[in-house]
Amino acid sequence: MSRDASELAQRLAREAEAVCRYYLSSGKREGRYWLVGDVHNTPGRSMFVRLQDSTKGPAGKWTDYVAAKIMLRPDAEALSRSRLAISTQHNGVLREVV
């Protein structure tokens, strides 16, 4: 990652809640996380964004619980192949998505 991109990523992580409030406005804060339906700002609770650094990962890291759950279903082999790109990105960091 270039120096400018790295600096931007760090700044976004420090402001994870403000970024979520702006881009994921259908969600809400619950404890250390921002909960929303998905990356398209759908109301719900299946995607969460970490708002503070923790032992589990950096601020800004996001996970879509539904996408991860679909990947674990044994009868969804074809679906999991088609969603491979999405599932590998769901553990990305919000600052990489924005």
C-alpha positions as CSV (number, residue, x, y, z in Angstrom):
1,M,0.0,0.0,0.0
2,S,1.4,3.4,-0.9
3,R,2.2,5.9,1.9
4,D,-0.8,8.1,1.0
5,A,-3.2,5.2,1.0
6,S,-1.8,3.9,4.3
7,E,-2.2,7.4,5.8
8,L,-5.8,7.6,4.6
9,A,-6.6,4.1,6.0
10,Q,-5.3,5.1,9.4
11,R,-7.3,8.4,9.4
12,L,-10.5,6.5,8.4
13,A,-9.9,3.9,11.1
14,R,-9.6,6.7,13.7
15,E,-12.9,8.1,12.5
16,A,-14.7,4.7,12.0
17,E,-17.9,5.8,13.7
18,A,-18.2,9.0,11.7
19,V,-17.6,7.1,8.5
20,C,-20.3,4.6,9.5
21,R,-22.7,7.4,10.4
22,Y,-22.2,9.0,7.0
23,Y,-22.1,5.9,4.6
24,L,-24.1,3.4,6.7
25,S,-26.7,5.8,8.1
26,S,-29.4,3.1,8.3
27,G,-27.4,1.4,11.0
28,K,-26.7,2.2,14.7
29,R,-24.0,1.9,17.3
30,E,-24.2,-1.0,19.7
31,G,-21.3,-1.0,22.1
32,R,-18.1,-1.2,20.2
33,Y,-19.8,-2.0,16.9
34,W,-21.9,-0.3,14.2
35,L,-24.7,-2.6,13.0
36,V,-26.4,-2.4,9.7
37,G,-28.0,-4.7,7.2
38,D,-25.3,-4.7,4.5
39,V,-22.8,-2.6,2.6
40,H,-25.7,-1.1,0.6
41,N,-26.9,0.6,3.8
42,T,-30.0,-1.7,4.1
43,P,-31.6,-1.5,7.5
44,G,-30.8,-4.6,9.6
45,R,-28.2,-6.2,11.9
46,S,-26.2,-8.7,9.8
47,M,-23.2,-6.6,9.1
48,F,-21.1,-5.1,11.8
49,V,-18.1,-2.7,11.8
50,R,-15.6,-2.6,14.6
51,L,-15.4,1.0,15.9
52,Q,-12.3,0.7,18.1
53,D,-9.1,-1.3,17.8
54,S,-9.3,-4.5,19.9
55,T,-7.6,-7.8,20.3
56,K,-10.0,-9.1,17.7
57,G,-8.9,-6.7,15.0
58,P,-8.5,-3.1,14.0
59,A,-11.1,-0.4,14.0
60,G,-12.9,-0.3,10.6
61,K,-12.8,-4.1,10.1
62,W,-16.2,-5.3,9.0
63,T,-18.0,-8.6,8.8
64,D,-21.3,-9.5,7.1
65,Y,-22.7,-12.3,9.2
66,V,-25.1,-13.6,6.6
67,A,-22.5,-13.9,3.9
68,A,-20.3,-15.9,6.3
69,K,-23.2,-18.1,7.3
70,I,-24.1,-18.8,3.7
71,M,-20.5,-19.9,3.0
72,L,-20.8,-22.5,5.8
73,R,-23.9,-24.3,4.4
74,P,-22.8,-27.6,2.9
75,D,-25.7,-27.6,0.3
76,A,-24.6,-24.2,-1.1
77,E,-21.4,-25.3,-2.9
78,A,-22.4,-23.6,-6.2
79,L,-23.5,-20.5,-4.3
80,S,-20.2,-20.4,-2.3
81,R,-18.2,-20.6,-5.6
82,S,-20.1,-17.6,-7.0
83,R,-19.8,-15.6,-3.8
84,L,-16.1,-16.4,-3.3
85,A,-15.0,-12.8,-4.1
86,I,-17.6,-11.4,-1.8
87,S,-16.9,-13.7,1.1
88,T,-13.1,-13.1,0.9
89,Q,-13.8,-9.3,1.1
90,H,-16.3,-9.4,3.9
91,N,-13.4,-9.6,6.4
92,G,-11.8,-6.6,4.8
93,V,-11.5,-3.3,6.5
94,L,-14.0,-0.6,6.0
95,R,-11.3,1.8,5.0
96,E,-10.6,-0.4,2.0
97,V,-14.2,-0.4,0.9
98,V,-14.8,3.4,1.1
